[in-house]
């Protein structure tokens, strides 16, 4: 019997669908230990979604941590091979502060990483998979995409490091008035600051945004890369947005976030992280993303229709073989079955089947 989507509950159904999607693109399952040496995370805290880490002392006295992230472990174990690409996917439990509860939780994180001799094809493929991941969860979704090389080029034209930091903060917060004030404080860098402000004001179609980027003198290589990637995506579900700013110490090139209607905050986050690879002693390039299932908890609670397909109700008058045989016959048709003598008030089933002598039969 093949698994039916109806048999699985919300989170399980999403994990299975994503796993199937990624494997169809040649991504192999990555399995890791539940914990790592704390030093791995301490050195890369600004790469983590949350800086809070659960630690403990191992039997040999070394400080260990329950893993708050999977990407760092994948990079750590990556073995470079000339002109080759490694594609890995994972669905692992991570331990960090949940966005929904503000307390430590065991959270299922699903994602993929593409490492090695990365080129245009791999960049486009990962962006496409990020969008497909969102659509699998909900049609009412949007992928926002940016290119760090464009933003960085304008930032580098600002002479003051302090002004650069402020401009970056205002860009992320969409603070146009603060950008105007900054321009007046640093007249020698006014042109570059105004270009950053112009990035904030881009609100037309993706095609109009690409044209505007070229008009303001953005790096052509980056613009072309962004243009090609957007062209292969569902244009109705992708938007170029230069407030998509991940950790600039680690990320470069294409970055993206994914949103679903009714869910606060991003559900998908990722991009190129060649700098993280270099920081961890790797010469290869990399791009990937994670799907944060904890962000979907409320949505799944609201949209989950049924706990089980069939509630099979029996009584003491029924034989064990009769109950189990009937249940297996229903399961053979791809439906889930829960056997019971009485239906709980909170149970939601698509159908209730009563055997002879069962409740209300």
C-alpha positions as a Python dict, from the first residue, in 0.01 Angstrom:
ca = {
    (1, 'X'): (0, 0, 0),
    (2, 'X'): (137, 341, -88),
    (3, 'X'): (114, 624, 160),
    (4, 'X'): (-181, 853, 104),
    (5, 'X'): (-157, 1225, 188),
    (6, 'X'): (-483, 1183, 382),
    (7, 'X'): (-315, 946, 628),
    (8, 'X'): (-66, 1205, 749),
    (9, 'X'): (-129, 1502, 973),
    (10, 'X'): (-27, 1857, 884),
    (11, 'X'): (344, 1872, 967),
    (12, 'X'): (406, 1512, 862),
    (13, 'X'): (234, 1574, 529),
    (14, 'X'): (449, 1879, 460),
    (15, 'X'): (772, 1699, 553),
    (16, 'X'): (687, 1404, 330),
    (17, 'X'): (594, 1629, 36),
    (18, 'X'): (912, 1835, 69),
    (19, 'X'): (1127, 1523, 104),
    (20, 'X'): (974, 1383, -216),
    (21, 'X'): (1025, 1712, -401),
    (22, 'X'): (1392, 1742, -306),
    (23, 'X'): (1475, 1380, -383),
    (24, 'X'): (1326, 1426, -733),
    (25, 'X'): (1600, 1686, -791),
    (26, 'X'): (1877, 1449, -679),
    (27, 'X'): (1912, 1563, -318),
    (28, 'X'): (2030, 1284, -88),
    (29, 'X'): (1920, 1253, 275),
    (30, 'X'): (2166, 1393, 529),
    (31, 'X'): (2162, 1249, 879),
    (32, 'X'): (2349, 1400, 1170),
    (33, 'X'): (2404, 1364, 1541),
    (34, 'X'): (2170, 1531, 1786),
    (35, 'X'): (2452, 1745, 1924),
    (36, 'X'): (2779, 1910, 1821),
    (37, 'X'): (3071, 2074, 1997),
    (38, 'X'): (2954, 2409, 2130),
    (39, 'X'): (3251, 2588, 1972),
    (40, 'X'): (3105, 2534, 1622),
    (41, 'X'): (2801, 2745, 1713),
    (42, 'X'): (2988, 2993, 1933),
    (43, 'X'): (3211, 3091, 1639),
    (44, 'X'): (2911, 3141, 1411),
    (45, 'X'): (2640, 3281, 1638),
    (46, 'X'): (2543, 3555, 1395),
    (47, 'X'): (2461, 3288, 1135),
    (48, 'X'): (2203, 3127, 1365),
    (49, 'X'): (1834, 3219, 1373),
    (50, 'X'): (1863, 3239, 1753),
    (51, 'X'): (2177, 3299, 1955),
    (52, 'X'): (2034, 3099, 2245),
    (53, 'X'): (2195, 2754, 2261),
    (54, 'X'): (2132, 2464, 2499),
    (55, 'X'): (2466, 2332, 2624),
    (56, 'X'): (2588, 2044, 2842),
    (57, 'X'): (2920, 1895, 2950),
    (58, 'X'): (3016, 1564, 2790),
    (59, 'X'): (3176, 1278, 2985),
    (60, 'X'): (3523, 1388, 2869),
    (61, 'X'): (3466, 1742, 2995),
    (62, 'X'): (3409, 1903, 2653),
    (63, 'X'): (3125, 2152, 2614),
    (64, 'X'): (2856, 2023, 2378),
    (65, 'X'): (2535, 2175, 2240),
    (66, 'X'): (2202, 2042, 2122),
    (67, 'X'): (2204, 2148, 1759),
    (68, 'X'): (2017, 2476, 1689),
    (69, 'X'): (2096, 2454, 1316),
    (70, 'X'): (2181, 2195, 1049),
    (71, 'X'): (2371, 2396, 786),
    (72, 'X'): (2682, 2442, 1000),
    (73, 'X'): (2713, 2067, 1051),
    (74, 'X'): (2672, 2003, 678),
    (75, 'X'): (2946, 2255, 593),
    (76, 'X'): (3171, 2113, 863),
    (77, 'X'): (3144, 1763, 715),
    (78, 'X'): (3161, 1868, 349),
    (79, 'X'): (3449, 1716, 151),
    (80, 'X'): (3552, 1914, -157),
    (81, 'X'): (3596, 1743, -492),
    (82, 'X'): (3705, 1932, -803),
    (83, 'X'): (3419, 2038, -1035),
    (84, 'X'): (3167, 1831, -837),
    (85, 'X'): (2847, 1926, -659),
    (86, 'X'): (2704, 1781, -340),
    (87, 'X'): (2327, 1798, -295),
    (88, 'X'): (2188, 1713, 48),
    (89, 'X'): (1849, 1748, 209),
    (90, 'X'): (1744, 1702, 568),
    (91, 'X'): (1451, 1696, 804),
    (92, 'X'): (1601, 1714, 1149),
    (93, 'X'): (1506, 1815, 1499),
    (94, 'X'): (1675, 2136, 1611),
    (95, 'X'): (1663, 2290, 1956),
    (96, 'X'): (1608, 2661, 1987),
    (97, 'X'): (1368, 2930, 2100),
    (98, 'X'): (1044, 2891, 1908),
    (99, 'X'): (902, 3192, 1725),
    (100, 'X'): (556, 3101, 1856),
    (101, 'X'): (629, 3036, 2224),
    (102, 'X'): (948, 3232, 2312),
    (103, 'X'): (1079, 2924, 2494),
    (104, 'X'): (1312, 2641, 2396),
    (105, 'X'): (1146, 2383, 2174),
    (106, 'X'): (1235, 2076, 1973),
    (107, 'X'): (1154, 2196, 1621),
    (108, 'X'): (1148, 2011, 1290),
    (109, 'X'): (1363, 2194, 1035),
    (110, 'X'): (1349, 2090, 670),
    (111, 'X'): (1584, 2219, 406),
    (112, 'X'): (1851, 2155, 149),
    (113, 'X'): (2208, 2257, 74),
    (114, 'X'): (2390, 2260, -260),
    (115, 'X'): (2768, 2278, -220),
    (116, 'X'): (3067, 2263, -454),
    (117, 'X'): (3120, 2400, -805),
    (118, 'X'): (2807, 2616, -797),
    (119, 'X'): (2699, 2801, -1113),
    (120, 'X'): (2390, 2966, -1267),
    (121, 'X'): (2206, 2635, -1300),
    (122, 'X'): (2236, 2553, -929),
    (123, 'X'): (2142, 2906, -821),
    (124, 'X'): (1827, 2893, -1032),
    (125, 'X'): (1743, 2540, -922),
    (126, 'X'): (1762, 2622, -550),
    (127, 'X'): (1555, 2939, -592),
    (128, 'X'): (1298, 2735, -787),
    (129, 'X'): (1288, 2473, -512),
    (130, 'X'): (1241, 2745, -249),
    (131, 'X'): (936, 2871, -439),
    (132, 'X'): (802, 2520, -497),
    (133, 'X'): (840, 2451, -124),
    (134, 'X'): (623, 2750, -41),
    (135, 'X'): (357, 2654, -295),
    (136, 'X'): (346, 2299, -156),
    (137, 'X'): (253, 2448, 179),
    (138, 'X'): (13, 2713, 45),
    (139, 'X'): (-81, 2866, -288),
    (140, 'X'): (-110, 3197, -105),
    (141, 'X'): (263, 3244, -79),
    (142, 'X'): (532, 3484, -193),
    (143, 'X'): (908, 3445, -240),
    (144, 'X'): (1107, 3767, -200),
    (145, 'X'): (1449, 3770, -361),
    (146, 'X'): (1746, 4002, -357),
    (147, 'X'): (2111, 4019, -460),
    (148, 'X'): (2365, 4114, -195),
    (149, 'X'): (2628, 4218, -452),
    (150, 'X'): (2407, 4507, -564),
    (151, 'X'): (2349, 4631, -211),
    (152, 'X'): (2713, 4588, -112),
    (153, 'X'): (2842, 4782, -414),
    (154, 'X'): (2639, 5087, -309),
    (155, 'X'): (2743, 5045, 55),
    (156, 'X'): (3111, 5035, -40),
    (157, 'X'): (3076, 5379, -200),
    (158, 'X'): (2992, 5524, 144),
    (159, 'X'): (3320, 5641, 292),
    (160, 'X'): (3227, 5627, 662),
    (161, 'X'): (3196, 5283, 823),
    (162, 'X'): (2950, 5428, 1073),
    (163, 'X'): (2736, 5566, 793),
    (164, 'X'): (2746, 5228, 616),
    (165, 'X'): (2614, 5052, 923),
    (166, 'X'): (2337, 5309, 967),
    (167, 'X'): (2241, 5293, 598),
    (168, 'X'): (2218, 4914, 616),
    (169, 'X'): (1996, 4936, 923),
    (170, 'X'): (1766, 5192, 758),
    (171, 'X'): (1744, 4980, 444),
    (172, 'X'): (1631, 4676, 640),
    (173, 'X'): (1379, 4881, 838),
    (174, 'X'): (1254, 5066, 528),
    (175, 'X'): (1325, 5399, 698),
    (176, 'X'): (1322, 5648, 411),
    (177, 'X'): (1329, 5964, 621),
    (178, 'X'): (1633, 5840, 816),
    (179, 'X'): (1808, 5773, 485),
    (180, 'X'): (1744, 6136, 379),
    (181, 'X'): (1888, 6261, 708),
    (182, 'X'): (2193, 6037, 669),
    (183, 'X'): (2253, 6178, 323),
    (184, 'X'): (2264, 6532, 460),
    (185, 'X'): (2505, 6427, 737),
    (186, 'X'): (2745, 6267, 488),
    (187, 'X'): (2730, 6483, 173),
    (188, 'X'): (3044, 6320, 31),
    (189, 'X'): (2852, 5989, 18),
    (190, 'X'): (2514, 6136, -69),
    (191, 'X'): (2494, 5975, -414),
    (192, 'X'): (2552, 5623, -279),
    (193, 'X'): (2307, 5675, 8),
    (194, 'X'): (2042, 5796, -236),
    (195, 'X'): (2094, 5483, -446),
    (196, 'X'): (2027, 5275, -135),
    (197, 'X'): (1716, 5484, -75),
    (198, 'X'): (1612, 5415, -435),
    (199, 'X'): (1632, 5041, -359),
    (200, 'X'): (1372, 5101, -88),
    (201, 'X'): (1140, 5277, -329),
    (202, 'X'): (1139, 4999, -590),
    (203, 'X'): (777, 4882, -591),
    (204, 'X'): (688, 4807, -952),
    (205, 'X'): (681, 4477, -1135),
    (206, 'X'): (993, 4261, -1142),
    (207, 'X'): (1061, 4373, -1498),
    (208, 'X'): (1033, 4740, -1396),
    (209, 'X'): (1264, 4679, -1100),
    (210, 'X'): (1529, 4519, -1324),
    (211, 'X'): (1513, 4820, -1558),
    (212, 'X'): (1540, 5060, -1264),
    (213, 'X'): (1846, 4877, -1129),
    (214, 'X'): (2023, 4915, -1460),
    (215, 'X'): (1927, 5283, -1476),
    (216, 'X'): (2082, 5351, -1134),
    (217, 'X'): (2408, 5181, -1235),
    (218, 'X'): (2380, 4858, -1035),
    (219, 'X'): (2639, 4588, -1110),
    (220, 'X'): (2536, 4435, -1442),
    (221, 'X'): (2657, 4084, -1357),
    (222, 'X'): (2438, 4081, -1045),
    (223, 'X'): (2141, 4235, -1225),
    (224, 'X'): (2166, 3977, -1503),
    (225, 'X'): (2186, 3695, -1249),
    (226, 'X'): (1881, 3826, -1066),
    (227, 'X'): (1693, 3872, -1393),
    (228, 'X'): (1761, 3517, -1512),
    (229, 'X'): (1659, 3358, -1184),
    (230, 'X'): (1335, 3556, -1160),
    (231, 'X'): (1251, 3460, -1519),
    (232, 'X'): (1230, 3089, -1432),
    (233, 'X'): (1002, 3144, -1130),
    (234, 'X'): (627, 3193, -1110),
    (235, 'X'): (618, 3569, -1165),
    (236, 'X'): (297, 3606, -965),
    (237, 'X'): (463, 3455, -658),
    (238, 'X'): (804, 3623, -656),
    (239, 'X'): (900, 3982, -579),
    (240, 'X'): (1239, 4152, -588),
    (241, 'X'): (1291, 4313, -249),
    (242, 'X'): (1617, 4472, -135),
    (243, 'X'): (1518, 4474, 230),
    (244, 'X'): (1588, 4099, 224),
    (245, 'X'): (1918, 4126, 409),
    (246, 'X'): (2070, 3818, 570),
    (247, 'X'): (2396, 3820, 768),
    (248, 'X'): (2639, 4002, 544),
    (249, 'X'): (2936, 3837, 714),
    (250, 'X'): (2822, 3505, 569),
    (251, 'X'): (2587, 3560, 276),
    (252, 'X'): (2660, 3688, -72),
    (253, 'X'): (2485, 3695, -407),
    (254, 'X'): (2127, 3569, -420),
    (255, 'X'): (1929, 3571, -94),
    (256, 'X'): (1561, 3506, -39),
    (257, 'X'): (1282, 3471, 210),
    (258, 'X'): (944, 3305, 173),
    (259, 'X'): (613, 3414, 322),
    (260, 'X'): (268, 3259, 351),
    (261, 'X'): (-52, 3454, 393),
    (262, 'X'): (-168, 3442, 754),
    (263, 'X'): (174, 3351, 897),
    (264, 'X'): (374, 3630, 1064),
    (265, 'X'): (741, 3633, 967),
    (266, 'X'): (922, 3427, 708),
    (267, 'X'): (864, 3055, 659),
    (268, 'X'): (1159, 2999, 421),
    (269, 'X'): (1498, 3166, 446),
    (270, 'X'): (1824, 3113, 261),
    (271, 'X'): (2066, 3215, -9),
    (272, 'X'): (2431, 3189, -110),
    (273, 'X'): (2679, 3154, 174),
    (274, 'X'): (3022, 3136, 12),
    (275, 'X'): (3161, 3348, 296),
    (276, 'X'): (3054, 3098, 556),
    (277, 'X'): (3226, 2826, 350),
    (278, 'X'): (3546, 3032, 341),
    (279, 'X'): (3527, 3105, 712),
    (280, 'X'): (3507, 2732, 779),
    (281, 'X'): (3808, 2663, 557),
    (282, 'X'): (3623, 2553, 242),
    (283, 'X'): (3708, 2683, -106),
    (284, 'X'): (3381, 2570, -262),
    (285, 'X'): (3062, 2774, -299),
    (286, 'X'): (2721, 2697, -151),
    (287, 'X'): (2354, 2789, -157),
    (288, 'X'): (2062, 2653, 40),
    (289, 'X'): (1754, 2728, 245),
    (290, 'X'): (1552, 2607, 542),
    (291, 'X'): (1177, 2572, 593),
    (292, 'X'): (1079, 2669, 949),
    (293, 'X'): (787, 2446, 1044),
    (294, 'X'): (743, 2605, 1388),
    (295, 'X'): (626, 2920, 1209),
    (296, 'X'): (341, 2715, 1060),
    (297, 'X'): (203, 2578, 1387),
    (298, 'X'): (-92, 2815, 1410),
    (299, 'X'): (-176, 2776, 1042),
    (300, 'X'): (-169, 2396, 1067),
    (301, 'X'): (-391, 2402, 1374),
    (302, 'X'): (-647, 2615, 1191),
    (303, 'X'): (-645, 2418, 866),
    (304, 'X'): (-612, 2060, 990),
    (305, 'X'): (-947, 1904, 904),
    (306, 'X'): (-929, 1551, 1040),
    (307, 'X'): (-738, 1342, 1292),
    (308, 'X'): (-816, 1021, 1106),
    (309, 'X'): (-1006, 916, 794),
    (310, 'X'): (-1219, 646, 955),
    (311, 'X'): (-1325, 591, 1317),
    (312, 'X'): (-1407, 220, 1338),
    (313, 'X'): (-1637, 163, 1636),
    (314, 'X'): (-1686, -184, 1778),
    (315, 'X'): (-1829, -350, 2092),
    (316, 'X'): (-1745, -649, 2311),
    (317, 'X'): (-1975, -850, 2087),
    (318, 'X'): (-1726, -815, 1802),
    (319, 'X'): (-1436, -1058, 1767),
    (320, 'X'): (-1077, -936, 1752),
    (321, 'X'): (-1028, -1085, 1404),
    (322, 'X'): (-1343, -915, 1275),
    (323, 'X'): (-1232, -570, 1397),
    (324, 'X'): (-875, -601, 1274),
    (325, 'X'): (-974, -751, 937),
    (326, 'X'): (-1224, -472, 873),
    (327, 'X'): (-965, -208, 968),
    (328, 'X'): (-703, -360, 735),
    (329, 'X'): (-951, -371, 446),
    (330, 'X'): (-1012, 3, 488),
    (331, 'X'): (-639, 79, 517),
    (332, 'X'): (-574, -118, 197),
    (333, 'X'): (-777, 153, 20),
    (334, 'X'): (-530, 419, 138),
    (335, 'X'): (-729, 549, 435),
    (336, 'X'): (-623, 576, 797),
    (337, 'X'): (-826, 392, 1059),
    (338, 'X'): (-850, 421, 1437),
    (339, 'X'): (-1031, 140, 1619),
    (340, 'X'): (-1229, 230, 1933),
    (341, 'X'): (-1525, 136, 2149),
    (342, 'X'): (-1634, 496, 2200),
    (343, 'X'): (-1569, 805, 1988),
    (344, 'X'): (-1394, 1082, 2188),
    (345, 'X'): (-1570, 1419, 2170),
    (346, 'X'): (-1268, 1598, 2025),
    (347, 'X'): (-1188, 1338, 1758),
    (348, 'X'): (-1237, 1463, 1401),
    (349, 'X'): (-1288, 1183, 1149),
    (350, 'X'): (-1397, 1190, 787),
    (351, 'X'): (-1626, 896, 848),
    (352, 'X'): (-1746, 681, 1137),
    (353, 'X'): (-1807, 310, 1069),
    (354, 'X'): (-1998, 101, 1327),
    (355, 'X'): (-1950, -274, 1349),
    (356, 'X'): (-2236, -482, 1488),
    (357, 'X'): (-2299, -393, 1847),
    (358, 'X'): (-2078, -83, 1823),
    (359, 'X'): (-2175, 249, 1980),
    (360, 'X'): (-2512, 362, 1834),
    (361, 'X'): (-2514, 71, 1589),
}
